[in-house]
Amino acid sequence: MCATLHTNTMVRRGQVVAGTRADTLVVMKKVIDEAKRLRDPTAGHEVKEIGRPTVGVVITGNEVYHGR
């Protein structure tokens, strides 16, 4: 997954303009490890491990009951 700012958006020097992540259910660990190994710390990007989520979702309506 990759998300970026909208086209023609004004940015400041050093501002983050894009982010990406790999779905760990799809990408094998060895691919992530290789990306970490190949990264160039001077290129303005980094590879970080995503930790376990600390939030959840509470469904307050009847969407699940109705199969939505």
Secondary structure in CASP SS format (residue, H / E / C, confidence):
PFRMAT SS
TARGET T0000
AUTHOR 0000-0000-0000
METHOD secondary structure of the structure
MODEL  1
M C 1.00
C E 1.00
A E 1.00
T E 1.00
L C 1.00
H C 1.00
T C 1.00
N C 1.00
T C 1.00
M C 1.00
V C 1.00
R C 1.00
R C 1.00
G C 1.00
Q C 1.00
V C 1.00
V C 1.00
A E 1.00
G E 1.00
T E 1.00
R C 1.00
A C 1.00
D C 1.00
T C 1.00
L C 1.00
V C 1.00
V C 1.00
M C 1.00
K H 1.00
K H 1.00
V H 1.00
I H 1.00
D H 1.00
E H 1.00
A H 1.00
K H 1.00
R H 1.00
L H 1.00
R C 1.00
D C 1.00
P H 1.00
T H 1.00
A H 1.00
G C 1.00
H C 1.00
E C 1.00
V C 1.00
K C 1.00
E C 1.00
I C 1.00
G C 1.00
R C 1.00
P C 1.00
T C 1.00
V C 1.00
G C 1.00
V C 1.00
V C 1.00
I C 1.00
T C 1.00
G C 1.00
N C 1.00
E C 1.00
V C 1.00
Y C 1.00
H C 1.00
G C 1.00
R C 1.00
END
